[in-house]
Amino acid sequence: MATLVWSPRALDDLEAIREYIARDSDRYARLFVQRVVRVAESIPQHPLLGAVVPEYQREELRERLFQNYRVVYRVLGEVVEIVTIVHAARLFPPIPES
């Protein structure tokens, strides 16, 4: 099974989303973060299960959907890097080359 790592950007994204949700409910903000982490932690078991990110069409750059969010990750051999977490309605941010 691959090793999971989080990019600083992904951690910042998750924190920003938590803060946004917490404006209405700390409880739901915590639950959301827990569920996103669970989704991320499941990726290394089957890293190629996620769809290729259509904006980039790069085989190593994939995504899993959770509610209205895209959990974008990169498969680098035995490492899965969570790259960013972005709301599906937002413009997709640039992703640096691996």
C-alpha positions, 0 to 999 in steps of 0.5 A: 500500500502507498504512503499518504502525504499531505501538501501544505496547500492541501492542509491550508485548504482543509483548514480554510474550509473548516473555518468557513463551515465553523462560522455556522457550526463547529460540530459540522466543521469537525465532522466535515474534516474527519470525513475528508481525512477518511476519504484521503486515508482510503486513497492509498489502498486503491490510488488509481480508483480516482478519476483523472483530473479533466483539467489536466489529463495527467495520469498521475493527477487524480481526484475523489469527490466528497460532497461538493469538494474535489480531493485532488491527489498525485500518485508518485510510485509508492507515495500518494500526495494530497495536492489540494481540496477545492469546491467543485463550483470554484475554478480549478487552481494551477497544480505544479508539475511533480 
